[in-house]
Structure formats: C-alpha cells, structure tokens
Amino acid sequence: MATMDDGRHKLNDSLSVSLKIERLLEQGLYAYRAGEFRRAESVYVAVLEIDPGIPEAWHLLGLLRNDCNDVKHAMKLIRQAIDLDPANARYYYNLGVIFEKIGESHLAAELHRQAFQLDPELSDPVYDMHEVLVDKL
C-alpha cells in the first residue's frame, strides 16, 4: 500500500529530474550561443536520454544541426519538436527559416503563417512571409 511518504518521494524525484533538465537546457543554450556546438549537442542529447519527450531539446538540437549545415537532420529534429508540442509557434517559425534557406519559399511562407496563427504576437513570421512573397515577385 502506498504511503504519503511514497508520494512525496515520487514528487521530489520528478521535481529533481525537471530541474536537472531545465539546467541542462540552459547549459546547452549557453554553449550554443557561445559557438560551442559539440558541447551544446552533447547536452541536448543528454536531455533526450533523460526524457525523449522534451520538445525544446529536439528544437534546440535542430537549430544547432541547421547551423552546422545539416539541414535534413535539422528539419527532422524540429518536426519531432512540433509533433511533441504542435502549439509552439517558434518551432514552425524556425522550420520555415530552414525551408527558406533551401529555397522552398512557399513552404517557408506556410510555416510562418502557421506560426503567426498560433501566436499573433510573434512579429517575425509576418515580416518573413512578406519577404518570401516579395522575393517571388
């Protein structure tokens, strides 16, 4: 029979894992911004080994792979983030940036439109969609 202490231990363990993941994501982002891509990648992979259901880890790993010109892998990783959190506008936006990078302007514009629908406060997709459409004229 489960006791109150068992419940507290499970809650504490869960909070401990969440805090560890949060700290790792911060470390990875710091390394990424410092251009330490290998270190950042190893941190993001460590997060996914703890919990593969963390969409932000997939997203950040995808951004990193994009910066390393591994576009196909980047797209796959960011799509995984979208699958896990389909309401996150930044994921659609950044996937659109990658599609624009490879010359898929129509797909980029559609992803940016989706990002704006999800988060009307997100101004970049509107600008980027305009830029994509102007480039096509």
N, C-alpha and C positions, 0 to 999 in steps of 0.2 A: 504494500500500500504506500503510495506517495505521500510524503510529508511536506509540510510548509517549507522546511529547510531544503528539500529536493527542488522545489520550485524556485527558491531564491538562488540556489547554485546554478540552475539552468539559466535563469535570467542574468546572473552575473557573468556566466560563461558567454552568453550571447552578446552582452554589452562589451565584454572584453574583446571578442572577435570583431565586432563592429568598430570599436575604437582602433584596433590594430589595422583594419582595412582602411579606415579613414586616414590614419597616419601614413600608411604605405602609399596611398594615392597622393597625399601631399608631398611625400618624398619623391615620388615618381614625377610629379608635375614640376617640382623644383629642379630635378635633374634634367628633365626635358627642356625647360626654359633656359637652362644653363648650357644646352647643347650636348649634354652627356647622354646621348641616345642609348648606348648599351646599358648603362646603369638604369635609366628610366624603363627600358624594355624589361630588364630583369625584375624590376619592382612590380610592373604591371602584370607580368606572368605570375609572380608570387601571389598577387592578389587573386588572380583567376584560379590558382591552385587551391587557395583557401576557400573561395566561393566563385564558381564559374557563372553565377547569376548576377554579377555586378556589372551593369551595363556601362558605367562610366569607365571601368577598366578596359573593356572592349573598345570603347570610343577613343580613349586616350592612346591605346596601343595602335588603333587605326590611324590616328593623326600622326603618330610617330613613324609608322610604316610609310605613310604618304610623304613625309619629309625626307625619308630615305629613298624615295622614288620607287617604292614597291607598291605601285598603285593598285594592282589587282588584289593583293593581300589587304591593303588598307580598306578597300571597298567592302571586302568580305567581313572584316572586323567591325566596321561601322554598321553594316547591315545586321550583324549579330546584336549590337547595342540597340538598334531600332527594334529588333524582334523582342528584346527583353523590356524595352521601355518605349513603346510606339508613340507616347505623348511628349517626348522630349524634342523640342524644335531644333535645338543645336545639332542633334545628330543628323537630321535631314539637311540642315544648312550645310554642315561640313561635308556630307556626302555629295551635295550639289557642287561644292567648291572643287571636289575631286573630279566630278564629271566635267566641269568646265575646263579643268586642267587638261583633260584628254580630248577636248574638242566636242564633247557631247552637250552642246548648248541647250537643246530642247529638254533633255533630261535634267540638266542643272536648273533650268528655269522652273520645271515642275517640282523639283525637290525644294527649291526656295519658296515656291508658292505654298507647298505643304507646311514648311517651317513657319511662314507668316500666318497661316490659318491656325496653327497650333499656339502661336504666341504673337499676337498682334503688336506687342511692344518691341518685338525683335525687328529692328530697322534695317539691318544689313541685307536680309533676303530681298526686300523691296528694291533697294539700290542695286543689288547684284542682278536681280531679274531684269531690271531696266537696262543695265549694262549688257547683259546677254542678248536682249532683244535688239538694242541699238547696234551691237556688233553684227547682227544678222542682216541689218538693212543695207 
